[in-house]
Amino acid sequence: MLLYKMFERMQEPRVIYEDENFIALNKPAGLLVHSQKIKSQKSKVKIEEATLVDWLLDRYPGIKTIGDDPETRPGIVHRLDRDTSGVLLVAKTQKSFEYLKSLFQKREIKKTYLAWVLGVPKEKCGVINTPIGIQSGSTKRSVRSAKMSKPAVTRYKVLQQRAYGKEQIASLLEVMPETGRTHQIRVHLASIGHPVAGDPLYGRKLAVRSWQLGVSKKKNELTTNHQLLTTRLMLHALSVEFTAQDGKRLKIEAEPPPEFSL
């Protein structure tokens, strides 16, 4: 038996740019990009979540044959983690898919993220140039593992700080990854002692828990003194900038959710 968990209580993706070659979406946090089956141990029922791919195929059925794995990820050129919000590119033709994929591979797409992190980095503008590998016996990434280690470079700039909890500080960063490793931003920021707020995988457990202490009954609510109250991963893909197939320079920006707009 197969059940589907649809877009209940979740903001749907929003188209922010579209032409004959590709679509740019603002993906909400919490939405899985492509399918992942979950088996309930109690009921032995397979549950399949609604995904971004489901949403796309319902509105753009023509992309079902596009990509290098169209059965699983039709048209999807790159990915965002489930709990990361922001801009995502989807190709409408195979030619566009190959073009955009080559731009990512050649690092010719400038990517900019916003991230709330715990603490205040010593350098207001910094570069993290540390290879990322896979921890043995898991799929978790680490700068301390040599297994399948690959070069990774992340630039960041501190934009502002805000108090939260009891005399604790969080910083809003503009982050520019120059490479595209899995969980790169999360791993790199955690490696310098400033994990992304709300990160259960790479954040310090006590720090993540303390970030969540003030959570109200309404998620992502802002208090009157602008202290941030949220339990989501505080990472947002703000923009991508690149040269389109027709030679025009494009910068596509996904409006940040309210919790990033302090």
Beta strands, then each sheet from edge to edge (+ up, - down):
strand 1: 2-5
strand 2: 14-18
strand 3: 22-27
strand 4: 37-39
strand 5: 46-49
strand 6: 85-91
strand 7: 110-118
strand 8: 125-129
strand 9: 133-134
strand 10: 141-142
strand 11: 153-164
strand 12: 168-177
strand 13: 235-243
strand 14: 249-253
sheet 1: 1+ 5+ 4-
sheet 2: 2+ 3- 6+ 13+ 7- 12+ 11- 8+
sheet 3: 2+ 3- 6+ 13+ 14-
sheet 4: 9+ 10-
end
